[in-house]
Amino acid sequence: MLILTQYIAKHEFKPLNRFLGIENLLDGARKVAKGLAVKIKSPDNAKEFQFFKVRIGRKGSVRMIVFVTIKNQKIIPILIRLKKDKIFGTNMAMNNPVVVNQINKNLDRVLRDIQAKQYQEFPHML
């Protein structure tokens, strides 16, 4: 099941609407569910989740980092950026402190959205 939180929809997905649509996010979630994404190291404060990086959009022009809750396999985008993002450059990896910092900020906001039930579920699309 893909879960798109209010914060990620507004701050990560909406700015990229001209490059990708919800179907691209669902395609990325399908890749994660099928084991076709690259597993990456979890941040120190989020060891209870598994993190994956997957390419989405036309010709893999966008990369998305998602986390998967281990108990119920919910796939939740946490970072969606163009391949040539001005902030991260081409290094959207856990050894880039700028990426780790942004993931930690987004993770806090995503978890708050989930607790406040401010998200949309796409259960039937995977």
MODELLER restraints for C-alpha pairs under 7 A, 6 or more apart:
rsr = mdl.restraints
at = mdl.atoms
rsr.add(forms.Gaussian(group=physical.xy_distance, feature=features.Distance(at['CA:1:A'], at['CA:74:A']), mean=5.09, stdev=0.5))
rsr.add(forms.Gaussian(group=physical.xy_distance, feature=features.Distance(at['CA:1:A'], at['CA:75:A']), mean=6.01, stdev=0.5))
rsr.add(forms.Gaussian(group=physical.xy_distance, feature=features.Distance(at['CA:1:A'], at['CA:121:A']), mean=6.94, stdev=0.5))
rsr.add(forms.Gaussian(group=physical.xy_distance, feature=features.Distance(at['CA:1:A'], at['CA:122:A']), mean=5.81, stdev=0.5))
rsr.add(forms.Gaussian(group=physical.xy_distance, feature=features.Distance(at['CA:1:A'], at['CA:123:A']), mean=4.43, stdev=0.5))
rsr.add(forms.Gaussian(group=physical.xy_distance, feature=features.Distance(at['CA:1:A'], at['CA:126:A']), mean=6.30, stdev=0.5))
rsr.add(forms.Gaussian(group=physical.xy_distance, feature=features.Distance(at['CA:2:A'], at['CA:26:A']), mean=6.96, stdev=0.5))
rsr.add(forms.Gaussian(group=physical.xy_distance, feature=features.Distance(at['CA:2:A'], at['CA:29:A']), mean=6.43, stdev=0.5))
rsr.add(forms.Gaussian(group=physical.xy_distance, feature=features.Distance(at['CA:2:A'], at['CA:74:A']), mean=6.08, stdev=0.5))
rsr.add(forms.Gaussian(group=physical.xy_distance, feature=features.Distance(at['CA:2:A'], at['CA:75:A']), mean=4.87, stdev=0.5))
rsr.add(forms.Gaussian(group=physical.xy_distance, feature=features.Distance(at['CA:2:A'], at['CA:76:A']), mean=5.96, stdev=0.5))
rsr.add(forms.Gaussian(group=physical.xy_distance, feature=features.Distance(at['CA:2:A'], at['CA:121:A']), mean=5.93, stdev=0.5))
rsr.add(forms.Gaussian(group=physical.xy_distance, feature=features.Distance(at['CA:2:A'], at['CA:122:A']), mean=5.11, stdev=0.5))
rsr.add(forms.Gaussian(group=physical.xy_distance, feature=features.Distance(at['CA:2:A'], at['CA:123:A']), mean=6.38, stdev=0.5))
rsr.add(forms.Gaussian(group=physical.xy_distance, feature=features.Distance(at['CA:3:A'], at['CA:74:A']), mean=6.86, stdev=0.5))
rsr.add(forms.Gaussian(group=physical.xy_distance, feature=features.Distance(at['CA:3:A'], at['CA:75:A']), mean=6.18, stdev=0.5))
rsr.add(forms.Gaussian(group=physical.xy_distance, feature=features.Distance(at['CA:3:A'], at['CA:76:A']), mean=5.07, stdev=0.5))
rsr.add(forms.Gaussian(group=physical.xy_distance, feature=features.Distance(at['CA:3:A'], at['CA:119:A']), mean=6.59, stdev=0.5))
rsr.add(forms.Gaussian(group=physical.xy_distance, feature=features.Distance(at['CA:3:A'], at['CA:120:A']), mean=5.76, stdev=0.5))
rsr.add(forms.Gaussian(group=physical.xy_distance, feature=features.Distance(at['CA:3:A'], at['CA:121:A']), mean=4.67, stdev=0.5))
rsr.add(forms.Gaussian(group=physical.xy_distance, feature=features.Distance(at['CA:3:A'], at['CA:122:A']), mean=6.30, stdev=0.5))
rsr.add(forms.Gaussian(group=physical.xy_distance, feature=features.Distance(at['CA:4:A'], at['CA:76:A']), mean=6.29, stdev=0.5))
rsr.add(forms.Gaussian(group=physical.xy_distance, feature=features.Distance(at['CA:4:A'], at['CA:77:A']), mean=6.65, stdev=0.5))
rsr.add(forms.Gaussian(group=physical.xy_distance, feature=features.Distance(at['CA:4:A'], at['CA:119:A']), mean=5.55, stdev=0.5))
rsr.add(forms.Gaussian(group=physical.xy_distance, feature=features.Distance(at['CA:4:A'], at['CA:120:A']), mean=5.28, stdev=0.5))
rsr.add(forms.Gaussian(group=physical.xy_distance, feature=features.Distance(at['CA:4:A'], at['CA:121:A']), mean=6.53, stdev=0.5))
rsr.add(forms.Gaussian(group=physical.xy_distance, feature=features.Distance(at['CA:5:A'], at['CA:110:A']), mean=6.19, stdev=0.5))
rsr.add(forms.Gaussian(group=physical.xy_distance, feature=features.Distance(at['CA:5:A'], at['CA:113:A']), mean=6.10, stdev=0.5))
rsr.add(forms.Gaussian(group=physical.xy_distance, feature=features.Distance(at['CA:5:A'], at['CA:114:A']), mean=6.92, stdev=0.5))
rsr.add(forms.Gaussian(group=physical.xy_distance, feature=features.Distance(at['CA:5:A'], at['CA:118:A']), mean=6.09, stdev=0.5))
rsr.add(forms.Gaussian(group=physical.xy_distance, feature=features.Distance(at['CA:5:A'], at['CA:119:A']), mean=3.99, stdev=0.5))
rsr.add(forms.Gaussian(group=physical.xy_distance, feature=features.Distance(at['CA:5:A'], at['CA:120:A']), mean=6.26, stdev=0.5))
rsr.add(forms.Gaussian(group=physical.xy_distance, feature=features.Distance(at['CA:6:A'], at['CA:113:A']), mean=6.60, stdev=0.5))
rsr.add(forms.Gaussian(group=physical.xy_distance, feature=features.Distance(at['CA:6:A'], at['CA:118:A']), mean=5.63, stdev=0.5))
rsr.add(forms.Gaussian(group=physical.xy_distance, feature=features.Distance(at['CA:6:A'], at['CA:119:A']), mean=5.31, stdev=0.5))
rsr.add(forms.Gaussian(group=physical.xy_distance, feature=features.Distance(at['CA:7:A'], at['CA:109:A']), mean=6.70, stdev=0.5))
rsr.add(forms.Gaussian(group=physical.xy_distance, feature=features.Distance(at['CA:7:A'], at['CA:110:A']), mean=6.54, stdev=0.5))
rsr.add(forms.Gaussian(group=physical.xy_distance, feature=features.Distance(at['CA:8:A'], at['CA:78:A']), mean=6.62, stdev=0.5))
rsr.add(forms.Gaussian(group=physical.xy_distance, feature=features.Distance(at['CA:12:A'], at['CA:79:A']), mean=6.46, stdev=0.5))
rsr.add(forms.Gaussian(group=physical.xy_distance, feature=features.Distance(at['CA:12:A'], at['CA:80:A']), mean=5.51, stdev=0.5))
rsr.add(forms.Gaussian(group=physical.xy_distance, feature=features.Distance(at['CA:13:A'], at['CA:80:A']), mean=6.54, stdev=0.5))
rsr.add(forms.Gaussian(group=physical.xy_distance, feature=features.Distance(at['CA:19:A'], at['CA:57:A']), mean=6.92, stdev=0.5))
rsr.add(forms.Gaussian(group=physical.xy_distance, feature=features.Distance(at['CA:20:A'], at['CA:57:A']), mean=5.61, stdev=0.5))
rsr.add(forms.Gaussian(group=physical.xy_distance, feature=features.Distance(at['CA:24:A'], at['CA:56:A']), mean=5.91, stdev=0.5))
rsr.add(forms.Gaussian(group=physical.xy_distance, feature=features.Distance(at['CA:24:A'], at['CA:57:A']), mean=5.69, stdev=0.5))
rsr.add(forms.Gaussian(group=physical.xy_distance, feature=features.Distance(at['CA:26:A'], at['CA:125:A']), mean=6.78, stdev=0.5))
rsr.add(forms.Gaussian(group=physical.xy_distance, feature=features.Distance(at['CA:26:A'], at['CA:126:A']), mean=7.00, stdev=0.5))
rsr.add(forms.Gaussian(group=physical.xy_distance, feature=features.Distance(at['CA:28:A'], at['CA:54:A']), mean=6.24, stdev=0.5))
rsr.add(forms.Gaussian(group=physical.xy_distance, feature=features.Distance(at['CA:28:A'], at['CA:55:A']), mean=6.97, stdev=0.5))
rsr.add(forms.Gaussian(group=physical.xy_distance, feature=features.Distance(at['CA:28:A'], at['CA:56:A']), mean=5.79, stdev=0.5))
rsr.add(forms.Gaussian(group=physical.xy_distance, feature=features.Distance(at['CA:29:A'], at['CA:75:A']), mean=6.37, stdev=0.5))
rsr.add(forms.Gaussian(group=physical.xy_distance, feature=features.Distance(at['CA:30:A'], at['CA:126:A']), mean=5.71, stdev=0.5))
rsr.add(forms.Gaussian(group=physical.xy_distance, feature=features.Distance(at['CA:31:A'], at['CA:37:A']), mean=5.92, stdev=0.5))
rsr.add(forms.Gaussian(group=physical.xy_distance, feature=features.Distance(at['CA:37:A'], at['CA:52:A']), mean=6.01, stdev=0.5))
rsr.add(forms.Gaussian(group=physical.xy_distance, feature=features.Distance(at['CA:37:A'], at['CA:53:A']), mean=5.86, stdev=0.5))
rsr.add(forms.Gaussian(group=physical.xy_distance, feature=features.Distance(at['CA:37:A'], at['CA:54:A']), mean=4.98, stdev=0.5))
rsr.add(forms.Gaussian(group=physical.xy_distance, feature=features.Distance(at['CA:38:A'], at['CA:52:A']), mean=5.37, stdev=0.5))
rsr.add(forms.Gaussian(group=physical.xy_distance, feature=features.Distance(at['CA:38:A'], at['CA:53:A']), mean=5.22, stdev=0.5))
rsr.add(forms.Gaussian(group=physical.xy_distance, feature=features.Distance(at['CA:38:A'], at['CA:54:A']), mean=6.40, stdev=0.5))
rsr.add(forms.Gaussian(group=physical.xy_distance, feature=features.Distance(at['CA:39:A'], at['CA:51:A']), mean=5.94, stdev=0.5))
rsr.add(forms.Gaussian(group=physical.xy_distance, feature=features.Distance(at['CA:39:A'], at['CA:52:A']), mean=4.34, stdev=0.5))
rsr.add(forms.Gaussian(group=physical.xy_distance, feature=features.Distance(at['CA:39:A'], at['CA:53:A']), mean=6.44, stdev=0.5))
rsr.add(forms.Gaussian(group=physical.xy_distance, feature=features.Distance(at['CA:40:A'], at['CA:51:A']), mean=5.51, stdev=0.5))
rsr.add(forms.Gaussian(group=physical.xy_distance, feature=features.Distance(at['CA:40:A'], at['CA:52:A']), mean=5.35, stdev=0.5))
rsr.add(forms.Gaussian(group=physical.xy_distance, feature=features.Distance(at['CA:40:A'], at['CA:53:A']), mean=6.75, stdev=0.5))
rsr.add(forms.Gaussian(group=physical.xy_distance, feature=features.Distance(at['CA:41:A'], at['CA:51:A']), mean=6.60, stdev=0.5))
rsr.add(forms.Gaussian(group=physical.xy_distance, feature=features.Distance(at['CA:41:A'], at['CA:94:A']), mean=6.55, stdev=0.5))
rsr.add(forms.Gaussian(group=physical.xy_distance, feature=features.Distance(at['CA:42:A'], at['CA:50:A']), mean=6.32, stdev=0.5))
rsr.add(forms.Gaussian(group=physical.xy_distance, feature=features.Distance(at['CA:42:A'], at['CA:51:A']), mean=5.70, stdev=0.5))
rsr.add(forms.Gaussian(group=physical.xy_distance, feature=features.Distance(at['CA:49:A'], at['CA:67:A']), mean=6.12, stdev=0.5))
rsr.add(forms.Gaussian(group=physical.xy_distance, feature=features.Distance(at['CA:49:A'], at['CA:68:A']), mean=5.74, stdev=0.5))
rsr.add(forms.Gaussian(group=physical.xy_distance, feature=features.Distance(at['CA:49:A'], at['CA:69:A']), mean=5.24, stdev=0.5))
rsr.add(forms.Gaussian(group=physical.xy_distance, feature=features.Distance(at['CA:49:A'], at['CA:70:A']), mean=6.05, stdev=0.5))
rsr.add(forms.Gaussian(group=physical.xy_distance, feature=features.Distance(at['CA:50:A'], at['CA:67:A']), mean=5.50, stdev=0.5))
rsr.add(forms.Gaussian(group=physical.xy_distance, feature=features.Distance(at['CA:50:A'], at['CA:68:A']), mean=5.23, stdev=0.5))
rsr.add(forms.Gaussian(group=physical.xy_distance, feature=features.Distance(at['CA:50:A'], at['CA:69:A']), mean=6.76, stdev=0.5))
rsr.add(forms.Gaussian(group=physical.xy_distance, feature=features.Distance(at['CA:50:A'], at['CA:70:A']), mean=6.91, stdev=0.5))
rsr.add(forms.Gaussian(group=physical.xy_distance, feature=features.Distance(at['CA:51:A'], at['CA:65:A']), mean=6.97, stdev=0.5))
rsr.add(forms.Gaussian(group=physical.xy_distance, feature=features.Distance(at['CA:51:A'], at['CA:66:A']), mean=5.77, stdev=0.5))
rsr.add(forms.Gaussian(group=physical.xy_distance, feature=features.Distance(at['CA:51:A'], at['CA:67:A']), mean=4.38, stdev=0.5))
rsr.add(forms.Gaussian(group=physical.xy_distance, feature=features.Distance(at['CA:51:A'], at['CA:68:A']), mean=6.34, stdev=0.5))
rsr.add(forms.Gaussian(group=physical.xy_distance, feature=features.Distance(at['CA:52:A'], at['CA:65:A']), mean=5.65, stdev=0.5))
rsr.add(forms.Gaussian(group=physical.xy_distance, feature=features.Distance(at['CA:52:A'], at['CA:66:A']), mean=5.49, stdev=0.5))
rsr.add(forms.Gaussian(group=physical.xy_distance, feature=features.Distance(at['CA:52:A'], at['CA:67:A']), mean=6.31, stdev=0.5))
rsr.add(forms.Gaussian(group=physical.xy_distance, feature=features.Distance(at['CA:53:A'], at['CA:63:A']), mean=6.91, stdev=0.5))
rsr.add(forms.Gaussian(group=physical.xy_distance, feature=features.Distance(at['CA:53:A'], at['CA:64:A']), mean=5.74, stdev=0.5))
rsr.add(forms.Gaussian(group=physical.xy_distance, feature=features.Distance(at['CA:53:A'], at['CA:65:A']), mean=4.47, stdev=0.5))
rsr.add(forms.Gaussian(group=physical.xy_distance, feature=features.Distance(at['CA:53:A'], at['CA:66:A']), mean=6.52, stdev=0.5))
rsr.add(forms.Gaussian(group=physical.xy_distance, feature=features.Distance(at['CA:54:A'], at['CA:63:A']), mean=5.75, stdev=0.5))
rsr.add(forms.Gaussian(group=physical.xy_distance, feature=features.Distance(at['CA:54:A'], at['CA:64:A']), mean=5.43, stdev=0.5))
rsr.add(forms.Gaussian(group=physical.xy_distance, feature=features.Distance(at['CA:54:A'], at['CA:65:A']), mean=6.49, stdev=0.5))
rsr.add(forms.Gaussian(group=physical.xy_distance, feature=features.Distance(at['CA:55:A'], at['CA:62:A']), mean=5.83, stdev=0.5))
rsr.add(forms.Gaussian(group=physical.xy_distance, feature=features.Distance(at['CA:55:A'], at['CA:63:A']), mean=4.46, stdev=0.5))
rsr.add(forms.Gaussian(group=physical.xy_distance, feature=features.Distance(at['CA:55:A'], at['CA:64:A']), mean=6.26, stdev=0.5))
rsr.add(forms.Gaussian(group=physical.xy_distance, feature=features.Distance(at['CA:56:A'], at['CA:62:A']), mean=5.25, stdev=0.5))
rsr.add(forms.Gaussian(group=physical.xy_distance, feature=features.Distance(at['CA:56:A'], at['CA:63:A']), mean=5.83, stdev=0.5))
rsr.add(forms.Gaussian(group=physical.xy_distance, feature=features.Distance(at['CA:56:A'], at['CA:64:A']), mean=6.97, stdev=0.5))
rsr.add(forms.Gaussian(group=physical.xy_distance, feature=features.Distance(at['CA:61:A'], at['CA:82:A']), mean=6.02, stdev=0.5))
rsr.add(forms.Gaussian(group=physical.xy_distance, feature=features.Distance(at['CA:61:A'], at['CA:83:A']), mean=5.39, stdev=0.5))
rsr.add(forms.Gaussian(group=physical.xy_distance, feature=features.Distance(at['CA:62:A'], at['CA:81:A']), mean=5.68, stdev=0.5))
rsr.add(forms.Gaussian(group=physical.xy_distance, feature=features.Distance(at['CA:62:A'], at['CA:82:A']), mean=4.28, stdev=0.5))
rsr.add(forms.Gaussian(group=physical.xy_distance, feature=features.Distance(at['CA:62:A'], at['CA:83:A']), mean=5.14, stdev=0.5))
rsr.add(forms.Gaussian(group=physical.xy_distance, feature=features.Distance(at['CA:63:A'], at['CA:80:A']), mean=5.89, stdev=0.5))
rsr.add(forms.Gaussian(group=physical.xy_distance, feature=features.Distance(at['CA:63:A'], at['CA:81:A']), mean=5.53, stdev=0.5))
rsr.add(forms.Gaussian(group=physical.xy_distance, feature=features.Distance(at['CA:63:A'], at['CA:82:A']), mean=6.11, stdev=0.5))
rsr.add(forms.Gaussian(group=physical.xy_distance, feature=features.Distance(at['CA:63:A'], at['CA:83:A']), mean=6.03, stdev=0.5))
rsr.add(forms.Gaussian(group=physical.xy_distance, feature=features.Distance(at['CA:64:A'], at['CA:77:A']), mean=6.82, stdev=0.5))
rsr.add(forms.Gaussian(group=physical.xy_distance, feature=features.Distance(at['CA:64:A'], at['CA:79:A']), mean=5.60, stdev=0.5))
rsr.add(forms.Gaussian(group=physical.xy_distance, feature=features.Distance(at['CA:64:A'], at['CA:80:A']), mean=4.35, stdev=0.5))
rsr.add(forms.Gaussian(group=physical.xy_distance, feature=features.Distance(at['CA:64:A'], at['CA:81:A']), mean=6.40, stdev=0.5))
rsr.add(forms.Gaussian(group=physical.xy_distance, feature=features.Distance(at['CA:65:A'], at['CA:77:A']), mean=6.04, stdev=0.5))
rsr.add(forms.Gaussian(group=physical.xy_distance, feature=features.Distance(at['CA:65:A'], at['CA:78:A']), mean=5.79, stdev=0.5))
rsr.add(forms.Gaussian(group=physical.xy_distance, feature=features.Distance(at['CA:65:A'], at['CA:79:A']), mean=5.04, stdev=0.5))
rsr.add(forms.Gaussian(group=physical.xy_distance, feature=features.Distance(at['CA:65:A'], at['CA:80:A']), mean=6.43, stdev=0.5))
rsr.add(forms.Gaussian(group=physical.xy_distance, feature=features.Distance(at['CA:66:A'], at['CA:75:A']), mean=6.45, stdev=0.5))
rsr.add(forms.Gaussian(group=physical.xy_distance, feature=features.Distance(at['CA:66:A'], at['CA:76:A']), mean=5.30, stdev=0.5))
rsr.add(forms.Gaussian(group=physical.xy_distance, feature=features.Distance(at['CA:66:A'], at['CA:77:A']), mean=4.12, stdev=0.5))
rsr.add(forms.Gaussian(group=physical.xy_distance, feature=features.Distance(at['CA:66:A'], at['CA:78:A']), mean=5.21, stdev=0.5))
rsr.add(forms.Gaussian(group=physical.xy_distance, feature=features.Distance(at['CA:66:A'], at['CA:79:A']), mean=6.84, stdev=0.5))
rsr.add(forms.Gaussian(group=physical.xy_distance, feature=features.Distance(at['CA:67:A'], at['CA:75:A']), mean=5.96, stdev=0.5))
rsr.add(forms.Gaussian(group=physical.xy_distance, feature=features.Distance(at['CA:67:A'], at['CA:76:A']), mean=5.40, stdev=0.5))
rsr.add(forms.Gaussian(group=physical.xy_distance, feature=features.Distance(at['CA:67:A'], at['CA:77:A']), mean=6.46, stdev=0.5))
rsr.add(forms.Gaussian(group=physical.xy_distance, feature=features.Distance(at['CA:67:A'], at['CA:78:A']), mean=6.87, stdev=0.5))
rsr.add(forms.Gaussian(group=physical.xy_distance, feature=features.Distance(at['CA:68:A'], at['CA:74:A']), mean=5.44, stdev=0.5))
rsr.add(forms.Gaussian(group=physical.xy_distance, feature=features.Distance(at['CA:68:A'], at['CA:75:A']), mean=4.69, stdev=0.5))
rsr.add(forms.Gaussian(group=physical.xy_distance, feature=features.Distance(at['CA:68:A'], at['CA:76:A']), mean=6.29, stdev=0.5))
rsr.add(forms.Gaussian(group=physical.xy_distance, feature=features.Distance(at['CA:69:A'], at['CA:75:A']), mean=6.96, stdev=0.5))
rsr.add(forms.Gaussian(group=physical.xy_distance, feature=features.Distance(at['CA:78:A'], at['CA:103:A']), mean=6.67, stdev=0.5))
rsr.add(forms.Gaussian(group=physical.xy_distance, feature=features.Distance(at['CA:78:A'], at['CA:106:A']), mean=6.09, stdev=0.5))
rsr.add(forms.Gaussian(group=physical.xy_distance, feature=features.Distance(at['CA:78:A'], at['CA:107:A']), mean=6.44, stdev=0.5))
rsr.add(forms.Gaussian(group=physical.xy_distance, feature=features.Distance(at['CA:79:A'], at['CA:103:A']), mean=6.68, stdev=0.5))
rsr.add(forms.Gaussian(group=physical.xy_distance, feature=features.Distance(at['CA:83:A'], at['CA:90:A']), mean=6.05, stdev=0.5))
rsr.add(forms.Gaussian(group=physical.xy_distance, feature=features.Distance(at['CA:84:A'], at['CA:90:A']), mean=5.52, stdev=0.5))
rsr.add(forms.Gaussian(group=physical.xy_distance, feature=features.Distance(at['CA:88:A'], at['CA:98:A']), mean=6.83, stdev=0.5))
rsr.add(forms.Gaussian(group=physical.xy_distance, feature=features.Distance(at['CA:88:A'], at['CA:99:A']), mean=6.59, stdev=0.5))
rsr.add(forms.Gaussian(group=physical.xy_distance, feature=features.Distance(at['CA:92:A'], at['CA:99:A']), mean=6.25, stdev=0.5))
rsr.add(forms.Gaussian(group=physical.xy_distance, feature=features.Distance(at['CA:93:A'], at['CA:99:A']), mean=6.70, stdev=0.5))
rsr.add(forms.Gaussian(group=physical.xy_distance, feature=features.Distance(at['CA:94:A'], at['CA:100:A']), mean=5.83, stdev=0.5))
rsr.add(forms.Gaussian(group=physical.xy_distance, feature=features.Distance(at['CA:113:A'], at['CA:119:A']), mean=6.56, stdev=0.5))
